Amino acid sequence: MSILNVEHLTHGFGDRAIFEDVSFRLLKGEHIGLVGANGEGKSTFMNIITGKLMPDEGTIEWAKNVRVGYLDQHTVLKKGMTIGDVLRSAFDFLFEMEARMNEICDHLGELPEDEMDAAMEELGTIQDSLTMHDFYMIDAKVEEVARALGLLDLGLSKDVTDLSGGQRTKVLLGKLLLEKPDILLLDEPTNYLDEEHIVWLKRYLNEYENAFILISHDVPFLNSVVNLIYHMNNRELNRYVGDYDKFMEVYEMKKAQLEAAYNKQQKEIADLKDFVARNKARVATRNMAMSRQKKLDKMDVIELAKEKPKPEFHFQTDRAPGRYLFTTKDLVIGYEEPLSSPLNLQMERGQKVVLTGANGIGKTTLLKSILGLNPPLSGEVELGDYLSIGYFEQEMDQSVDTTCIEEIWKEFPAYSQYEVRSALAKCGLTTKHIESLVRVLSGGEQAKVRLCKLINRPSNLLVLDEPTNHLDVDAKEELRRALLEYKGSILMVCHEPEFYTGLATEVWDCTQWTTKVW
């Protein structure tokens, strides 16, 4: 049975078309991976089917009484709400039922006999529904999910606005799982999640009986949980049976077949045109020439999709720094409370160090403390000589009100417009992206704008906070290649072993020094 029907969907922003006459059907139990390059419209598609965005044309029809759960990276969590509040809000519809049940009970004694039967029947229905949804075990269920996601150690009374990116994702994920919707919509759920909880989510989705649609650029994760791929490319949406690897195999084969057919047809067109040109003026062969011209006119010409610009990253290296890049002496990081025991760390020139460990233990705080952006609670950081640092933050400021061109020009005022456009194009951004406001771009496109700033300024130490988040497969591969080629040193937070294995000279496990108990 069809849970969702999307027919003849067309949508765009300004003069930039994203979908043209797209149709899509979701059936019970389908586990779908929604894939495509950055900016192809995957998150826009999710916003349209959840009703957050109205399409220019087309119809979206859900089956009756379907409960949809949507994990959206941009959900706003209000200050004053605790982790427990957000998790318990998954059961708001049950609390409303309970309120209605109490209201009926309060007025039962006053009801006339003819209304009593209807009230008792409604009461029975509500009680059955509350029992079926385990209403009387809500606290136990909240605790169980909070424990599984490592939120219990933070305390259910902790304000959600004090959480790290990964902890925030876990809270939203926990709420979603408690809602037990008929369909899950997950937009890059592994961004910010640590390895342990990616494994947990993988296991959960493998056992999930209902349907889900998952946007992800994490290929191993996709391969382990989906049985269908929908590929968003050139304003089209195409269906492939199997996991991501199977999709790539079929997609590359179809692409090769289309190219072969295109080349064959182009040769035939050239031969026909040549024959017509040589023979149309001669009386003896004019009819043959006209017949070939008719064939040319009726021909259904094969068109190849324009190749997407692939990013090229080349980090420029500045002069060599001193032997030690930084040294910490009894450094304690944190905000109101310490996140670490006293740290005595040292990084030498040429090292490529990756920081790993669970969300919320202070990896980002450590980077910011080393860079002098966060004052330490105690101890000190001593930076080495001749350092040129390139810093990639985990998230971009969403209040930025500039275009991509203006954003790069602010950083490099001496560049000509041609140089700015070339720099952005090398990072895989098209002309339409380049002229757009940064905040309307997808997460992956915004990451490419920030990488553009990094690669155009010489550095000898790159400090990267989860640089692979939001990047599509091509961009991720190119970033890995560029970091392997980079002659300077790297200090990076990353949760993807397949990205940093073979790149890192050392992996520092931050759970060794955190004050958080995991």
Secondary structure per residue as TSV (DSSP state, phi and psi in degrees):
chain	resnum	aa	ss	phi	psi
A	1	M	-	360.0	140.4
A	2	S	E	-80.4	126.2
A	3	I	E	-88.2	-35.2
A	4	L	E	-141.2	132.3
A	5	N	E	-121.5	121.7
A	6	V	E	-115.9	123.9
A	7	E	E	-128.2	134.0
A	8	H	E	50.3	48.4
A	9	L	E	-79.8	126.4
A	10	T	E	-131.8	132.9
A	11	H	E	-157.3	150.3
A	12	G	E	-160.1	170.6
A	13	F	E	-119.1	113.4
A	14	G	T	62.4	-127.9
A	15	D	T	-95.0	12.2
A	16	R	E	-101.9	103.0
A	17	A	E	-75.2	136.8
A	18	I	E	-109.3	-44.1
A	19	F	E	-126.1	145.7
A	20	E	E	-132.7	111.8
A	21	D	E	52.1	51.9
A	22	V	E	-91.3	134.2
A	23	S	E	-123.0	150.6
A	24	F	E	-156.2	142.6
A	25	R	E	-135.8	132.2
A	26	L	E	-113.6	125.5
A	27	L	E	-107.0	160.4
A	28	K	T	-55.5	131.4
A	29	G	T	81.4	-0.9
A	30	E	-	-74.6	135.1
A	31	H	E	-112.0	99.8
A	32	I	E	-104.3	133.9
A	33	G	E	-101.0	122.3
A	34	L	E	-99.7	111.3
A	35	V	E	-123.4	164.1
A	36	G	-	157.1	164.5
A	37	A	S	-66.9	163.1
A	38	N	T	-55.5	135.3
A	39	G	T	85.2	4.5
A	40	E	S	-80.0	-11.4
A	41	G	S	108.8	21.6
A	42	K	H	-66.1	-48.8
A	43	S	H	-68.0	-33.5
A	44	T	H	-62.4	-42.0
A	45	F	H	-59.4	-45.1
A	46	M	H	-60.5	-43.0
A	47	N	H	-65.5	-32.0
A	48	I	H	-72.2	-45.9
A	49	I	H	-72.3	-20.2
A	50	T	T	-92.5	0.9
A	51	G	T	83.5	6.5
A	52	K	S	-75.5	-20.3
A	53	L	S	-136.9	134.8
A	54	M	-	-89.6	129.9
A	55	P	-	-74.6	159.1
A	56	D	S	-66.0	-41.0
A	57	E	E	-147.5	160.9
A	58	G	E	108.9	168.7
A	59	T	E	-123.6	143.4
A	60	I	E	-124.0	118.8
A	61	E	E	-129.0	117.9
A	62	W	E	-93.7	149.4
A	63	A	-	-63.9	154.7
A	64	K	T	-63.2	143.8
A	65	N	T	60.3	24.9
A	66	V	-	-84.3	128.8
A	67	R	-	-99.7	121.6
A	68	V	E	-105.4	132.2
A	69	G	E	-112.1	126.3
A	70	Y	E	-122.5	117.5
A	71	L	E	-92.6	103.2
A	72	D	-	-111.3	126.0
A	73	Q	T	-60.1	-21.4
A	74	H	T	-102.2	13.3
A	75	T	-	-60.4	136.2
A	76	V	-	-93.9	123.6
A	77	L	-	-100.4	126.7
A	78	K	-	-81.3	143.1
A	79	K	T	-62.7	140.1
A	80	G	T	100.6	-21.9
A	81	M	-	-80.5	136.6
A	82	T	B	-96.0	168.4
A	83	I	H	-57.4	-43.8
A	84	G	H	-60.8	-41.3
A	85	D	H	-59.4	-47.0
A	86	V	H	-64.0	-44.8
A	87	L	H	-64.6	-43.0
A	88	R	H	-69.3	-22.7
A	89	S	G	-65.7	-13.5
A	90	A	G	-61.4	-23.3
A	91	F	G	-106.5	19.4
A	92	D	H	-54.0	-40.1
A	93	F	H	-65.2	-29.0
A	94	L	H	-76.8	-37.4
A	95	F	H	-64.2	-34.2
A	96	E	H	-65.6	-40.1
A	97	M	H	-62.0	-42.6
A	98	E	H	-62.0	-41.2
A	99	A	H	-61.9	-40.9
A	100	R	H	-66.0	-39.0
A	101	M	H	-62.8	-43.8
A	102	N	H	-64.4	-36.9
A	103	E	H	-63.7	-42.2
A	104	I	H	-62.9	-46.7
A	105	C	H	-60.1	-39.6
A	106	D	H	-63.3	-28.9
A	107	H	H	-107.6	3.5
A	108	L	G	-57.9	-42.9
A	109	G	G	-64.6	-23.1
A	110	E	G	-92.9	-8.8
A	111	L	S	-77.8	141.4
A	112	P	-	-68.2	160.1
A	113	E	H	-59.1	-38.4
A	114	D	H	-68.3	-24.0
A	115	E	H	-92.6	-17.8
A	116	M	H	-60.9	-44.2
A	117	D	H	-61.0	-44.9
A	118	A	H	-63.8	-40.7
A	119	A	H	-65.2	-42.1
A	120	M	H	-64.6	-37.3
A	121	E	H	-66.0	-43.4
A	122	E	H	-63.8	-39.8
A	123	L	H	-60.3	-44.6
A	124	G	H	-63.1	-41.5
A	125	T	H	-62.9	-44.2
A	126	I	H	-64.0	-45.0
A	127	Q	H	-61.7	-40.8
A	128	D	H	-61.7	-42.8
A	129	S	H	-65.8	-41.4
A	130	L	H	-63.9	-41.4
A	131	T	H	-66.0	-43.6
A	132	M	H	-61.2	-36.4
A	133	H	T	-91.8	15.8
A	134	D	T	54.2	41.2
A	135	F	G	-58.2	-35.5
A	136	Y	G	-82.7	5.5
A	137	M	G	-122.8	19.9
A	138	I	H	-55.5	-48.7
A	139	D	H	-60.5	-39.9
A	140	A	H	-66.1	-39.2
A	141	K	H	-68.5	-41.1
A	142	V	H	-59.8	-44.6
A	143	E	H	-64.3	-39.7
A	144	E	H	-63.7	-47.1
A	145	V	H	-68.6	-39.7
A	146	A	H	-61.9	-38.6
A	147	R	H	-67.6	-44.9
A	148	A	H	-60.7	-34.0
A	149	L	T	-96.3	6.9
A	150	G	T	72.3	23.8
A	151	L	-	-93.6	-19.1
A	152	L	T	-63.7	-35.9
A	153	D	T	-67.7	-25.8
A	154	L	T	-74.8	-26.0
A	155	G	-	97.2	125.9
A	156	L	T	-67.9	-12.5
A	157	S	T	-93.0	3.8
A	158	K	S	-73.3	137.9
A	159	D	B	-67.9	131.2
A	160	V	G	-67.1	-21.6
A	161	T	G	-77.3	-7.4
A	162	D	G	-95.3	8.7
A	163	L	-	-91.5	156.7
A	164	S	-	-78.0	170.6
A	165	G	H	-56.1	-43.2
A	166	G	H	-68.2	-40.8
A	167	Q	H	-65.0	-38.9
A	168	R	H	-61.8	-45.4
A	169	T	H	-58.7	-41.3
A	170	K	H	-64.1	-39.9
A	171	V	H	-62.8	-46.6
A	172	L	H	-64.6	-37.7
A	173	L	H	-66.7	-42.8
A	174	G	H	-59.5	-44.4
A	175	K	H	-60.0	-43.8
A	176	L	H	-62.3	-43.9
A	177	L	H	-68.0	-33.7
A	178	L	H	-70.1	-29.0
A	179	E	H	-68.7	-21.1
A	180	K	-	45.0	58.3
A	181	P	-	-71.3	166.6
A	182	D	S	-76.6	-21.4
A	183	I	E	-145.8	136.4
A	184	L	E	-102.7	133.9
A	185	L	E	-116.9	115.1
A	186	L	E	-120.2	116.1
A	187	D	E	-101.5	102.4
A	188	E	S	48.4	60.2
A	189	P	T	-68.4	-20.5
A	190	T	T	-84.0	-10.6
A	191	N	T	-58.7	131.8
A	192	Y	T	74.3	-10.5
A	193	L	-	-80.8	142.2
A	194	D	-	-79.4	167.7
A	195	E	H	-55.1	-44.2
A	196	E	H	-58.6	-41.5
A	197	H	H	-84.8	-19.2
A	198	I	H	-67.2	-41.8
A	199	V	H	-61.8	-42.0
A	200	W	H	-63.7	-43.9
A	201	L	H	-66.6	-37.3
A	202	K	H	-58.5	-47.4
A	203	R	H	-63.6	-42.0
A	204	Y	H	-61.4	-46.8
A	205	L	H	-69.5	-31.9
A	206	N	H	-65.3	-30.9
A	207	E	H	-92.9	-3.2
A	208	Y	-	-74.3	122.6
A	209	E	-	-83.1	-28.6
A	210	N	S	-81.7	-179.8
A	211	A	E	-82.1	151.5
A	212	F	E	-146.2	153.1
A	213	I	E	-118.7	126.1
A	214	L	E	-124.0	123.6
A	215	I	E	-96.0	126.1
A	216	S	-	-160.3	148.4
A	217	H	-	-108.2	7.6
A	218	D	-	-90.3	96.4
A	219	V	H	-60.6	-48.5
A	220	P	H	-58.0	-38.2
A	221	F	H	-65.5	-47.1
A	222	L	H	-57.8	-48.2
A	223	N	H	-57.9	-30.1
A	224	S	H	-87.1	-11.7
A	225	V	H	-126.9	-15.7
A	226	V	-	-105.3	156.2
A	227	N	S	-122.2	0.0
A	228	L	E	-143.6	144.0
A	229	I	E	-120.2	132.5
A	230	Y	E	-110.9	122.2
A	231	H	E	-103.5	121.9
A	232	M	E	-98.4	116.1
A	233	N	E	-157.7	132.4
A	234	N	T	50.3	47.1
A	235	R	T	67.5	11.6
A	236	E	E	-115.8	162.3
A	237	L	E	-130.4	114.6
A	238	N	E	-118.1	143.0
A	239	R	E	-100.2	135.2
A	240	Y	E	-132.9	133.5
A	241	V	E	-85.4	134.2
A	242	G	S	115.5	-171.9
A	243	D	-	-88.2	-170.9
A	244	Y	H	-65.0	-42.3
A	245	D	H	-61.9	-41.1
A	246	K	H	-64.6	-42.9
A	247	F	H	-57.0	-48.1
A	248	M	H	-61.1	-38.9
A	249	E	H	-61.2	-50.1
A	250	V	H	-68.6	-41.1
A	251	Y	H	-62.5	-46.0
A	252	E	H	-64.3	-37.1
A	253	M	H	-66.3	-45.1
A	254	K	H	-62.9	-39.0
A	255	K	H	-63.7	-43.2
A	256	A	H	-66.1	-40.3
A	257	Q	H	-64.6	-42.2
A	258	L	H	-64.9	-40.1
A	259	E	H	-64.5	-40.6
A	260	A	H	-64.2	-44.2
A	261	A	H	-64.2	-38.6
A	262	Y	H	-63.1	-48.0
A	263	N	H	-62.6	-40.8
A	264	K	H	-63.7	-44.4
A	265	Q	H	-66.3	-39.9
A	266	Q	H	-60.8	-37.3
A	267	K	H	-66.8	-42.9
A	268	E	H	-62.1	-43.2
A	269	I	H	-60.7	-44.1
A	270	A	H	-62.2	-43.1
A	271	D	H	-63.8	-43.9
A	272	L	H	-63.8	-45.5
A	273	K	H	-60.9	-40.6
A	274	D	H	-63.0	-44.8
A	275	F	H	-62.4	-45.5
A	276	V	H	-60.9	-46.9
A	277	A	H	-60.0	-38.4
A	278	R	H	-81.4	-24.0
A	279	N	H	-115.9	-8.5
A	280	K	T	-69.1	-24.7
A	281	A	T	-85.2	-17.6
A	282	R	S	-89.1	130.5
A	283	V	T	-59.1	-42.9
A	284	A	T	-64.6	-31.5
A	285	T	T	-114.1	7.0
A	286	R	H	-59.8	-42.4
A	287	N	H	-63.4	-39.6
A	288	M	H	-64.5	-40.0
A	289	A	H	-64.3	-42.2
A	290	M	H	-64.6	-37.9
A	291	S	H	-63.8	-40.3
A	292	R	H	-70.0	-33.9
A	293	Q	H	-63.6	-40.6
A	294	K	H	-61.8	-41.7
A	295	K	H	-60.7	-41.8
A	296	L	H	-61.7	-44.4
A	297	D	H	-64.7	-34.1
A	298	K	H	-87.2	-9.7
A	299	M	-	-64.2	133.6
A	300	D	-	-85.1	99.5
A	301	V	-	-75.6	128.6
A	302	I	-	-75.5	134.0
A	303	E	-	-117.1	135.6
A	304	L	-	-92.2	138.4
A	305	A	-	-65.5	143.6
A	306	K	-	-65.3	133.6
A	307	E	-	-63.6	134.5
A	308	K	-	-68.7	140.3
A	309	P	-	-66.3	125.5
A	310	K	-	-91.0	137.9
A	311	P	-	-67.9	149.7
A	312	E	-	-128.6	115.1
A	313	F	-	-109.4	127.5
A	314	H	-	-136.5	105.3
A	315	F	-	-77.5	130.8
A	316	Q	-	-85.1	138.4
A	317	T	B	-101.9	131.9
A	318	D	-	-86.2	179.9
A	319	R	S	-56.7	156.5
A	320	A	-	-66.3	137.0
A	321	P	-	-83.5	-177.8
A	322	G	-	-66.6	175.2
A	323	R	S	-62.2	-44.9
A	324	Y	E	-99.6	126.5
A	325	L	E	-81.1	-41.8
A	326	F	E	-156.2	153.3
A	327	T	E	-135.4	133.3
A	328	T	E	-109.8	141.0
A	329	K	E	-120.4	109.3
A	330	D	E	48.2	42.2
A	331	L	E	-74.8	124.4
A	332	V	E	-114.8	119.0
A	333	I	-	-100.1	160.4
A	334	G	B	150.6	-171.7
A	335	Y	S	-118.2	-104.7
A	336	E	S	-70.9	-36.4
A	337	E	S	-116.5	150.9
A	338	P	B	-69.1	140.0
A	339	L	-	-101.2	-10.0
A	340	S	B	-140.7	158.6
A	341	S	S	-76.7	168.4
A	342	P	-	-58.6	126.9
A	343	L	B	-106.4	131.4
A	344	N	-	-121.5	86.8
A	345	L	-	-110.5	158.0
A	346	Q	E	-149.2	136.0
A	347	M	E	-127.5	132.1
A	348	E	E	-102.8	156.9
A	349	R	T	-53.1	135.8
A	350	G	T	93.7	-13.8
A	351	Q	-	-75.8	148.5
A	352	K	E	-124.3	100.0
A	353	V	E	-105.8	132.5
A	354	V	E	-111.5	131.7
A	355	L	E	-96.6	127.1
A	356	T	E	-125.5	171.4
A	357	G	-	135.7	165.5
A	358	A	-	-60.6	161.1
A	359	N	T	-63.2	144.5
A	360	G	T	83.1	6.2
A	361	I	S	-91.9	-3.0
A	362	G	S	111.9	19.2
A	363	K	H	-64.6	-48.3
A	364	T	H	-64.9	-39.9
A	365	T	H	-62.1	-38.3
A	366	L	H	-63.3	-46.6
A	367	L	H	-57.1	-46.6
A	368	K	H	-66.9	-33.6
A	369	S	H	-69.6	-39.7
A	370	I	H	-64.3	-39.0
A	371	L	T	-78.9	-6.4
A	372	G	T	82.5	12.3
A	373	L	S	-85.4	-22.6
A	374	N	S	-122.5	120.8
A	375	P	-	-67.1	135.6
A	376	P	-	-70.3	156.9
A	377	L	S	-72.6	-34.5
A	378	S	E	-162.1	170.1
A	379	G	E	79.9	-172.8
A	380	E	E	-148.6	162.4
A	381	V	E	-120.5	129.7
A	382	E	E	-114.1	116.8
A	383	L	E	-85.7	147.6
A	384	G	-	-75.9	179.7
A	385	D	T	-83.3	152.5
A	386	Y	T	56.3	37.5
A	387	L	-	-83.4	134.6
A	388	S	-	-122.2	106.3
A	389	I	E	-101.2	132.3
A	390	G	E	-107.7	120.6
A	391	Y	E	-115.1	125.2
A	392	F	E	-110.3	109.3
A	393	E	-	-76.7	157.9
A	394	Q	S	-62.2	-41.2
A	395	E	S	-131.3	153.1
A	396	M	-	-94.5	146.4
A	397	D	-	-64.4	116.0
A	398	Q	T	-78.3	-3.9
A	399	S	T	-90.2	0.7
A	400	V	-	-58.6	130.7
A	401	D	-	-118.7	34.3
A	402	T	-	-115.6	162.5
A	403	T	B	-82.1	168.6
A	404	C	H	-59.3	-42.4
A	405	I	H	-59.4	-48.4
A	406	E	H	-63.0	-37.2
A	407	E	H	-62.4	-41.9
A	408	I	H	-75.5	-37.9
A	409	W	H	-62.1	-37.1
A	410	K	H	-58.7	-39.1
A	411	E	H	-78.2	-34.9
A	412	F	-	-129.9	73.5
A	413	P	T	-61.6	-21.0
A	414	A	T	-80.7	-12.1
A	415	Y	-	-68.1	145.2
A	416	S	-	-80.3	166.3
A	417	Q	H	-59.2	-38.4
A	418	Y	H	-60.5	-43.3
A	419	E	H	-66.1	-38.9
A	420	V	H	-63.5	-48.1
A	421	R	H	-62.5	-41.7
A	422	S	H	-62.8	-43.1
A	423	A	H	-61.4	-43.3
A	424	L	H	-70.1	-39.1
A	425	A	H	-63.0	-37.4
A	426	K	H	-63.0	-24.9
A	427	C	T	-86.9	7.4
A	428	G	T	91.1	19.2
A	429	L	-	-102.0	135.7
A	430	T	-	-83.6	170.5
A	431	T	H	-55.3	-41.8
A	432	K	H	-65.8	-37.1
A	433	H	H	-65.5	-44.3
A	434	I	H	-59.1	-34.9
A	435	E	T	-90.1	-4.8
A	436	S	S	-82.4	161.1
A	437	L	B	-66.9	141.2
A	438	V	G	-60.2	-39.1
A	439	R	G	-71.2	-15.3
A	440	V	G	-90.1	-4.6
A	441	L	S	-77.5	160.4
A	442	S	-	-70.3	166.3
A	443	G	H	-56.5	-40.1
A	444	G	H	-67.5	-39.1
A	445	E	H	-68.2	-38.5
A	446	Q	H	-62.3	-39.9
A	447	A	H	-62.0	-37.3
A	448	K	H	-67.1	-35.2
A	449	V	H	-63.9	-41.7
A	450	R	H	-69.5	-36.9
A	451	L	H	-66.5	-31.9
A	452	C	H	-58.9	-39.8
A	453	K	H	-64.6	-40.5
A	454	L	H	-67.8	-43.3
A	455	I	H	-76.6	-15.0
A	456	N	T	-97.5	5.2
A	457	R	S	-123.3	122.5
A	458	P	-	-58.8	139.7
A	459	S	B	-143.9	164.2
A	460	N	S	-125.8	-1.6
A	461	L	E	-142.5	119.1
A	462	L	E	-99.0	125.0
A	463	V	E	-110.9	109.5
A	464	L	E	-119.1	121.7
A	465	D	E	-104.6	99.9
A	466	E	S	49.4	60.9
A	467	P	T	-69.5	-18.0
A	468	T	T	-83.6	-13.3
A	469	N	T	-55.9	134.6
A	470	H	T	76.0	-17.4
A	471	L	-	-73.0	139.0
A	472	D	-	-74.8	174.3
A	473	V	H	-59.5	-45.4
A	474	D	H	-62.1	-44.5
A	475	A	H	-66.1	-37.7
A	476	K	H	-65.3	-43.9
A	477	E	H	-63.0	-41.3
A	478	E	H	-68.3	-36.7
A	479	L	H	-64.9	-42.7
A	480	R	H	-61.1	-45.0
A	481	R	H	-60.8	-43.1
A	482	A	H	-66.3	-37.0
A	483	L	H	-71.4	-33.6
A	484	L	H	-65.7	-35.3
A	485	E	H	-79.4	-24.0
A	486	Y	-	-60.4	131.8
A	487	K	-	-87.1	-11.4
A	488	G	S	-86.0	-163.1
A	489	S	E	-104.3	158.2
A	490	I	E	-134.3	133.9
A	491	L	E	-123.9	115.2
A	492	M	E	-137.7	138.3
A	493	V	E	-94.4	127.7
A	494	C	-	-154.6	140.8
A	495	H	-	-109.5	11.7
A	496	E	-	-114.5	97.4
A	497	P	H	-57.0	-35.0
A	498	E	H	-67.3	-18.9
A	499	F	H	-84.2	-44.4
A	500	Y	H	-95.1	-12.6
A	501	T	T	-65.4	128.1
A	502	G	T	89.7	-13.5
A	503	L	T	-101.7	-42.7
A	504	A	-	-76.9	136.6
A	505	T	S	-86.6	-23.1
A	506	E	E	-147.7	145.5
A	507	V	E	-117.9	121.4
A	508	W	E	-99.5	118.6
A	509	D	E	-85.9	108.0
A	510	C	G	-72.8	-11.0
A	511	T	G	-68.1	-16.6
A	512	Q	G	-68.4	-27.1
A	513	W	T	-120.0	-3.1
A	514	T	B	-70.2	151.0
A	515	T	S	-89.0	-7.9
A	516	K	S	-78.2	134.1
A	517	V	-	-88.9	123.9
A	518	W	-	-122.1	360.0
